Amino acid sequence: MPPDPQILARELSAAFASRRSIPTPSSRYTDFDLSAAYAVEGELVRLRKAQGHAAVGRKIGYANKALWRMLRLDTVVWAHMYDDTVQHARDNEATLSIGRMTAPKIEPEIVVKLKDVARPFDGGPADPAGALDACEWIALGFEIIDCVFPGWQFQPADFVAAYGLHAGLVVGDKRPIEPSMLDALPRFTVKLLKNGQIAAEGSGRNVLRSPAACLAELAAAASRAPHPEPLAGGEIVSTGTTTESQPVASGDVWTAELDGLALAPLTLRVTV
């Protein structure tokens, strides 16, 4: 039988809070699938709400079709982000404490906010133009991910059930959506610098060939998930990492620089 989602949600929440490593649900329950994982994710949302923290948007995971074939996925997965995990940089600079985290990593991502309407996007995964038109603004961001599973080894269902590994999101300066961005989003490149040295490079093509296409895929996936939750107006969406994730430590200074998309560099200083 699948685990009780309330019990597993409390276990995962406690593991993150205490920085304690635990076995993956998929290694303990042979039938722990994405349906069971989204049930746990929903319980985490309710737990966080009971603690006084509202969900403000979603992060996308597995935005790479090569991984889909390996892991038997047919779309992206997602998890919620919260009002105490999302922060907005001032003048494209921010500081983040990782003292509460277990094994944090950093990912540069394109972040968007959906227009504040009831159903901002009704298109399908083949409609990146419609998805981008549903957005109010776009920004460069850093997602910080964290993992309580040994050796960062997990399956997609484990990922979903563990907050999608979401530990924090730093959002840079926001720009209104412009029609030209649709062509720029697949083409821009990014450099991720650690203390002034290049640590990783990537591009918008790394997230389903475009962050706009990834947003469209999320809209379709969230509507047809085992526990459907269509995207709602006003949600902030982090569209998937554009480079390989990199481990972070206190004292690091990280900067993301884009070429081909008019978003200013974003800098994050990491503290204990």
Secondary structure, 3 states (H helix, E strand, C coil): CCCCHHHHHHHHHHHHHHCCCCCCHHHHCCCCCHHHHHHHHHHHHHHHHHCCCCEEEEEEECCCHHHHHHHCCCCCEEEEEECCCEEECECCEEEEECCCCCCCEEEEEEEEEECCCCCCCCCCCCCHHHHHHCEEEEEEEEEEECCCCHHHCCCHHHHHHCHHHEEEEEEEEEEECCCCHHHHCCCCEEEEEECCEEEEEEEHHHCCCCHHHHHHHHHHHHHHCCCCCCCCCCCEEEEEECCCCEECCCCCEEEEEEECCCCCCEEEEEEC
